[in-house]
Amino acid sequence: MSVLAQPMAVPATSSTRWFQLLLGLIAMMSISSPQYVWTLFTKSFQDGLGATLPTIQITFSILIVLQTWLSPLQGYLVDRFGPRVLIAFGCALSGAGWITSAYVKSLMGLYLTYGLFCGVGTGIVYVGIIGLMVRWFPERRGFATGMVAAGYGFGAILTTFPIDSMLKSAGYQHTLVVFGFILGIVGALAALAMRMPRSDEKLPPAPVMNPAKDVAPREMLSSKVFWLMFVMMTMMSTGGLMIISQFASFSRDFGVTKVAVFGLAALPLALTIDRITNGLTRPFFGWVSDRIGRENTMAVAFLMEAAAVAAMVVLRDNTLLFVLLSGVVFFGWGEIFSLFPSTLTDTFGTKFSTTNYGFLYMAQGVGSVLGGPLAALLHDKTGSWLPVFAIIISMDLLTGILALIALKPLRKSYAAT
């Protein structure tokens, strides 16, 4: 008597999972330059389009708003059509944003190319890869998502100096076309090798989680603790995105761009160091927060950020210290992308965590408007970057204090209800 063999789940090999993580890291790195190297192009776009800095910076805000405010829809599309095609499309669309922006003749053209294409494209990739990694690493979700998020922070390390060099030798239009093709193709090729775990692949079980309760988005949006976190993340995003988007502009005003450090141009060197620290801080402070608590870690990181920004401004006449302190600034900022998601999940559970974070991530879009065109407008009205930095330092201080005196007791009270 024969017995039909039943299909058995086979363990997913470790190399398969790590290869998928590597592909996610490559794709994330390929989409980071539109945000993190934007500051190198602002002066060129100003001169090429005859526009003011505030109107040029609207492009950056469009990019971040579309990247963040569409994240719930982008997550749905990835789930509906699968990560491979959508992530490849997002990488290609981001590259196309650079290529097409090289030929625009108006501000609206810039908004509809660099802003629209790069914003939608990077958003699809970011959300899609995060969703894919939590499936491949159910027992290490924090680590896996932290690693690919770090890739987004690290990505521009490889492009900053080459882009700066090509800008000087060949102009911004040629640079946008060349790197648009390279980054779009590299990211799309990595995405086409990605896949979901098969149903017959056995993955390690997720650890037992003990959240107080799983809260749906509707209920979360009616809670005070969510809106406190939204305001806090908005304030932190504003400062970081202001420095990212305006770095070349205020460095030029401070005279930093005219000086070499260790034989290297100060601006691209600072941007390269910033990308390194911006990547390292995400897994580092995530690890710290697992040990000393989310709010305590927020207080340490955000107050360090305030001190670093203040020191960078005060010591701006010393180019070496300015460059080094800019790295400390980003080490105190980039961790918001590990601290806020983990705090949100701790508070509202794991069942709706992706959608819930999509709503909190919208704070990044608000921060891009405040730190982009509005910060540039304040500079133009006052003729100085110092008022802008004074506001940013104040917000960093306030957010660090709120983490201890407001968020900590409010979360404790919410958990007890």
C-alpha positions as CSV (number, residue, x, y, z in Angstrom):
1,M,0.0,0.0,0.0
2,S,1.6,3.3,-1.1
3,V,1.3,6.4,0.9
4,L,1.5,9.8,-0.9
5,A,4.3,11.9,0.5
6,Q,3.1,15.2,1.9
7,P,5.2,18.2,1.0
8,M,7.3,19.3,3.9
9,A,8.5,22.8,4.7
10,V,12.2,23.1,4.1
11,P,14.4,25.5,6.2
12,A,15.3,28.7,4.3
13,T,19.1,28.7,4.1
14,S,20.9,31.4,6.0
15,S,22.6,32.5,2.8
16,T,19.2,33.1,1.1
17,R,18.0,35.4,3.8
18,W,21.3,37.3,4.0
19,F,21.3,37.6,0.2
20,Q,17.9,39.2,0.3
21,L,19.1,41.6,3.0
22,L,22.1,42.5,0.8
23,L,19.8,43.2,-2.1
24,G,17.6,45.4,0.0
25,L,20.6,47.2,1.3
26,I,21.8,47.9,-2.3
27,A,18.4,49.1,-3.4
28,M,18.1,51.4,-0.4
29,M,21.5,52.8,-1.1
30,S,20.6,53.5,-4.7
31,I,17.6,55.7,-3.8
32,S,19.3,57.7,-1.0
33,S,21.1,60.3,-3.2
34,P,18.0,62.3,-4.3
35,Q,17.5,63.2,-0.6
36,Y,21.1,63.3,0.7
37,V,22.9,64.9,-2.2
38,W,20.2,67.3,-3.1
39,T,22.1,70.2,-1.4
40,L,24.9,69.9,-4.0
41,F,22.4,70.8,-6.8
42,T,20.5,73.7,-5.2
43,K,22.9,76.5,-6.4
44,S,23.0,75.0,-9.9
45,F,19.2,74.8,-10.1
46,Q,19.0,78.4,-8.8
47,D,21.3,79.7,-11.5
48,G,19.9,77.5,-14.3
49,L,16.2,78.4,-13.6
50,G,16.8,81.9,-12.3
51,A,14.9,81.1,-9.1
52,T,15.3,81.9,-5.4
53,L,16.4,79.4,-2.8
54,P,13.0,79.1,-1.1
55,T,11.3,78.2,-4.4
56,I,14.0,75.7,-5.3
57,Q,13.6,74.1,-1.8
58,I,10.0,73.4,-2.5
59,T,11.3,70.6,-4.7
60,F,12.9,68.9,-1.7
61,S,9.6,69.3,0.3
62,I,7.6,67.7,-2.5
63,L,10.1,64.8,-2.6
64,I,9.8,64.1,1.2
65,V,6.0,64.7,1.4
66,L,5.3,62.3,-1.4
67,Q,7.8,59.8,0.0
68,T,6.1,59.9,3.4
69,W,2.4,60.9,3.0
70,L,1.8,58.2,0.4
71,S,3.4,55.4,2.4
72,P,0.1,53.7,3.4
73,L,-0.9,53.6,-0.3
74,Q,2.6,52.5,-1.4
75,G,2.6,49.7,1.2
76,Y,-0.8,48.5,-0.2
77,L,0.5,48.5,-3.8
78,V,3.6,46.4,-2.7
79,D,1.3,43.9,-1.0
80,R,-1.0,43.9,-4.0
81,F,1.5,43.5,-6.8
82,G,4.5,42.0,-5.0
83,P,7.8,43.6,-4.0
84,R,9.9,42.6,-7.0
85,V,8.1,44.6,-9.7
86,L,7.1,47.5,-7.5
87,I,10.6,48.0,-5.9
88,A,12.2,47.8,-9.4
89,F,9.7,50.3,-10.7
90,G,10.4,52.6,-7.7
91,C,14.2,52.5,-8.3
92,A,13.8,53.2,-12.0
93,L,11.3,56.1,-11.3
94,S,13.8,57.6,-8.8
95,G,16.5,57.5,-11.4
96,A,14.2,58.9,-14.0
97,G,13.5,61.9,-11.7
98,W,17.2,62.8,-11.9
99,I,17.4,62.3,-15.7
100,T,14.3,64.3,-16.6
101,S,15.2,67.1,-14.1
102,A,18.3,67.8,-16.1
103,Y,16.2,69.1,-19.0
104,V,13.6,71.2,-17.2
105,K,13.2,74.9,-18.1
106,S,10.9,75.9,-15.3
107,L,10.3,75.5,-11.6
108,M,7.1,73.5,-12.3
109,G,9.2,71.1,-14.4
110,L,11.6,70.6,-11.6
111,Y,8.7,69.9,-9.1
112,L,7.2,67.4,-11.5
113,T,10.5,65.5,-12.2
114,Y,12.9,65.7,-9.2
115,G,10.1,66.2,-6.7
116,L,7.3,64.0,-8.1
117,F,9.3,61.1,-9.6
118,C,12.0,60.8,-6.9
119,G,9.4,61.2,-4.1
120,V,7.0,58.5,-5.3
121,G,9.9,56.2,-6.4
122,T,11.9,56.4,-3.2
123,G,8.7,56.0,-1.1
124,I,7.8,52.7,-2.9
125,V,11.3,51.3,-2.4
126,Y,11.6,52.3,1.2
127,V,8.2,50.9,2.3
128,G,8.6,47.8,0.1
129,I,12.0,46.8,1.4
130,I,11.0,47.3,5.0
131,G,7.9,45.1,4.5
132,L,10.0,42.5,2.8
133,M,12.7,42.3,5.5
134,V,10.2,41.8,8.3
135,R,9.0,38.7,6.4
136,W,12.5,37.2,5.9
137,F,13.7,37.9,9.5
138,P,10.7,37.4,11.8
139,E,13.0,36.7,14.7
140,R,15.2,39.8,14.0
141,R,12.9,42.4,12.6
142,G,14.5,45.3,14.5
143,F,17.9,44.3,13.3
144,A,16.9,43.7,9.7
145,T,14.9,46.9,9.3
146,G,17.6,48.8,11.0
147,M,20.2,47.5,8.6
148,V,18.3,48.5,5.5
149,A,17.3,51.8,7.0
150,A,21.0,52.4,7.6
151,G,21.6,51.6,4.0
152,Y,19.4,54.6,3.1
153,G,21.5,56.7,5.4
154,F,24.8,55.3,4.2
155,G,23.9,55.3,0.5
156,A,25.2,58.7,-0.6
157,I,28.7,57.9,0.8
158,L,29.6,56.3,-2.5
159,T,28.2,59.2,-4.6
160,T,29.0,62.4,-2.8
161,F,32.6,62.9,-4.0
162,P,32.0,61.7,-7.6
163,I,28.9,63.9,-8.0
164,D,30.7,66.9,-6.6
165,S,33.7,66.3,-8.9
166,M,31.4,65.8,-12.0
167,L,29.4,68.9,-11.1
168,K,32.6,71.0,-11.2
169,S,33.9,69.4,-14.4
170,A,30.8,68.7,-16.5
171,G,27.9,70.7,-15.0
172,Y,24.8,69.7,-13.2
173,Q,22.8,68.5,-16.2
174,H,25.3,65.9,-17.3
175,T,25.8,64.8,-13.7
176,L,22.1,64.3,-13.2
177,V,21.8,62.2,-16.4
178,V,24.8,60.0,-15.7
179,F,24.0,59.3,-12.1
180,G,20.3,59.0,-12.7
181,F,21.0,56.1,-15.1
182,I,23.6,54.4,-12.9
183,L,21.5,54.6,-9.7
184,G,18.2,53.7,-11.4
185,I,19.7,50.6,-13.1
186,V,21.7,49.4,-10.1
187,G,18.6,49.6,-7.8
188,A,16.3,48.0,-10.4
189,L,18.6,45.1,-11.0
190,A,18.9,44.5,-7.2
191,A,15.1,44.6,-6.9
192,L,14.5,42.1,-9.7
193,A,16.4,39.5,-7.7
194,M,14.3,40.0,-4.6
195,R,11.4,37.7,-3.6
196,M,9.0,36.9,-0.8
197,P,9.8,33.8,1.3
198,R,8.0,30.7,-0.3
199,S,5.3,29.0,1.6
200,D,7.4,25.8,1.8
201,E,10.4,27.7,3.4
202,K,10.6,27.4,7.1
203,L,11.8,30.5,8.8
204,P,12.7,31.0,12.5
205,P,9.7,31.8,14.6
206,A,9.1,35.3,15.8
207,P,9.8,36.0,19.4
208,V,6.8,36.1,21.8
209,M,5.7,39.7,21.9
210,N,3.8,41.2,24.9
211,P,2.4,44.5,23.9
212,A,-0.4,45.8,26.1
213,K,-2.8,45.6,23.1
214,D,-2.9,45.8,19.4
215,V,-4.4,49.2,18.4
216,A,-5.9,49.8,15.0
217,P,-5.1,53.1,13.2
218,R,-8.4,54.7,13.9
219,E,-8.1,54.3,17.6
220,M,-4.4,55.3,17.6
221,L,-5.2,58.5,15.8
222,S,-7.6,59.4,18.6
223,S,-5.0,59.0,21.3
224,K,-2.9,61.9,22.8
225,V,0.2,59.8,22.9
226,F,0.3,59.4,19.1
227,W,-0.1,63.1,18.5
228,L,2.7,63.9,21.0
229,M,5.0,61.5,19.1
230,F,3.9,63.1,15.9
231,V,4.8,66.6,17.1
232,M,8.1,65.4,18.5
233,M,9.0,63.6,15.3
234,T,8.0,66.7,13.3
235,M,10.3,68.9,15.3
236,M,13.2,66.5,15.0
237,S,12.6,66.0,11.3
238,T,12.5,69.7,10.7
239,G,16.0,70.2,12.1
240,G,17.6,67.3,10.3
241,L,16.0,68.0,7.0
242,M,16.8,71.7,7.2
243,I,20.5,70.8,7.6
244,I,20.4,68.1,4.8
245,S,18.6,70.4,2.3
246,Q,20.4,73.6,3.1
247,F,23.9,72.3,4.0
248,A,25.6,73.7,0.9
249,S,23.9,77.0,1.2
250,F,24.8,77.8,4.8
251,S,28.2,76.3,4.4
252,R,28.8,78.6,1.5
253,D,27.6,81.6,3.6
254,F,29.9,80.5,6.5
255,G,32.9,80.3,4.1
256,V,33.4,76.6,4.6
257,T,33.3,75.7,0.9
258,K,36.4,77.7,0.2
259,V,38.6,75.6,2.5
260,A,40.2,72.1,2.2
261,V,40.4,69.7,5.1
262,F,43.1,67.0,4.9
263,G,43.5,67.9,1.3
264,L,39.9,67.3,0.5
265,A,37.1,69.8,-0.3
266,A,35.3,70.5,2.9
267,L,31.7,70.3,1.6
268,P,31.8,66.8,0.1
269,L,34.0,65.5,3.0
270,A,31.4,66.8,5.5
271,L,28.5,65.2,3.6
272,T,30.4,61.9,3.4
273,I,31.1,61.9,7.1
274,D,27.5,62.8,7.7
275,R,26.2,59.8,5.7
276,I,28.4,57.5,7.8
277,T,27.2,58.7,11.1
278,N,23.6,59.0,9.9
279,G,23.8,55.3,9.1
280,L,25.6,54.1,12.2
281,T,23.3,55.9,14.6
282,R,20.2,53.9,13.6
283,P,21.2,50.5,14.8
284,F,23.3,51.9,17.6
285,F,20.6,53.9,19.4
286,G,18.1,51.2,18.6
287,W,20.3,48.8,20.5
288,V,20.8,51.4,23.4
289,S,17.0,51.9,23.6
290,D,16.5,48.2,24.1
291,R,18.6,48.5,27.3
292,I,17.9,51.8,28.9
293,G,14.4,52.5,27.5
294,R,13.0,54.5,24.5
295,E,12.4,57.8,26.2
296,N,15.7,57.8,28.1
297,T,17.5,57.2,24.8
298,M,15.5,59.9,23.1
299,A,16.5,62.4,25.7
300,V,20.2,61.5,25.4
301,A,20.2,61.6,21.6
302,F,18.0,64.7,21.1
303,L,19.9,66.8,23.7
304,M,23.2,65.7,22.1
305,E,21.8,66.8,18.8
306,A,21.0,70.3,20.3
307,A,24.5,70.6,21.7
308,A,26.1,69.4,18.5
309,V,24.2,71.9,16.3
310,A,25.0,74.7,18.7
311,A,28.7,73.8,18.7
312,M,28.8,73.6,14.9
313,V,27.3,77.1,14.6
314,V,29.5,78.6,17.3
315,L,32.7,77.0,15.9
316,R,31.8,77.6,12.2
317,D,35.0,79.6,11.6
318,N,37.1,76.5,12.3
319,T,36.5,74.4,9.2
320,L,37.9,71.2,10.6
321,L,35.7,71.4,13.7
322,F,32.7,72.4,11.5
323,V,33.1,69.3,9.4
324,L,33.6,66.9,12.3
325,L,30.7,68.4,14.3
326,S,28.4,68.0,11.3
327,G,29.0,64.3,11.7
328,V,28.0,64.5,15.4
329,V,24.8,66.4,14.3
330,F,23.7,63.5,12.1
331,F,24.6,60.9,14.7
332,G,22.2,62.7,17.0
333,W,19.5,62.9,14.3
334,G,19.3,59.8,12.2
335,E,18.2,57.6,15.1
336,I,14.7,59.0,14.9
337,F,14.1,56.3,12.2
338,S,14.8,53.5,14.8
339,L,13.5,55.2,18.0
340,F,10.1,56.4,16.8
341,P,9.0,53.2,15.0
342,S,10.0,51.0,18.0
343,T,8.3,53.3,20.5
344,L,5.2,53.3,18.4
345,T,5.1,49.5,18.2
346,D,5.8,49.3,21.9
347,T,2.8,51.5,22.5
348,F,0.2,50.3,19.9
349,G,1.3,46.7,19.3
350,T,2.5,44.8,16.3
351,K,-0.7,43.8,14.4
352,F,-1.1,47.2,12.7
353,S,2.5,48.4,13.1
354,T,3.2,48.9,9.4
355,T,0.1,51.0,8.7
356,N,0.4,52.8,12.1
357,Y,4.0,53.8,11.3
358,G,2.8,55.1,7.9
359,F,0.8,57.7,9.7
360,L,3.6,58.7,12.0
361,Y,6.1,58.8,9.1
362,M,4.0,61.7,7.7
363,A,5.7,63.9,10.3
364,Q,8.8,63.7,8.1
365,G,6.8,65.3,5.3
366,V,5.7,68.2,7.6
367,G,9.3,68.6,8.7
368,S,10.5,68.8,5.1
369,V,8.2,71.9,4.5
370,L,9.3,73.6,7.7
371,G,13.0,72.8,7.2
372,G,13.0,73.3,3.4
373,P,11.3,76.3,1.8
374,L,10.1,77.9,5.1
375,A,13.6,77.8,6.6
376,A,15.1,79.2,3.3
377,L,12.4,82.0,3.4
378,L,13.3,82.9,6.9
379,H,17.0,83.1,5.9
380,D,16.1,85.4,2.9
381,K,13.9,87.6,5.2
382,T,16.6,88.0,7.9
383,G,19.7,87.7,5.8
384,S,21.2,85.2,8.2
385,W,21.1,81.5,9.0
386,L,21.5,82.1,12.7
387,P,17.7,82.6,13.4
388,V,17.0,79.3,11.6
389,F,19.6,77.5,13.7
390,A,18.3,79.1,16.9
391,I,14.8,77.7,16.2
392,I,16.2,74.2,15.4
393,I,18.3,74.1,18.6
394,S,15.3,75.1,20.6
395,M,13.1,72.4,19.0
396,D,15.8,69.8,19.7
397,L,16.0,70.8,23.3
398,L,12.2,70.8,23.7
399,T,11.9,67.4,22.1
400,G,14.5,65.9,24.4
401,I,12.8,67.3,27.4
402,L,9.3,66.2,26.3
403,A,10.6,62.6,25.9
404,L,11.1,62.5,29.7
405,I,8.5,64.8,31.2
406,A,5.6,64.2,28.8
407,L,6.0,61.1,26.6
408,K,7.2,58.7,29.3
409,P,4.3,59.3,31.7
410,L,1.7,59.6,28.9
411,R,2.8,56.2,27.5
412,K,2.7,54.6,31.0
413,S,-0.8,56.0,31.6
414,Y,-2.0,54.8,28.1
415,A,-0.7,51.3,28.8
416,A,-2.6,51.2,32.0
417,T,-6.0,52.0,30.4
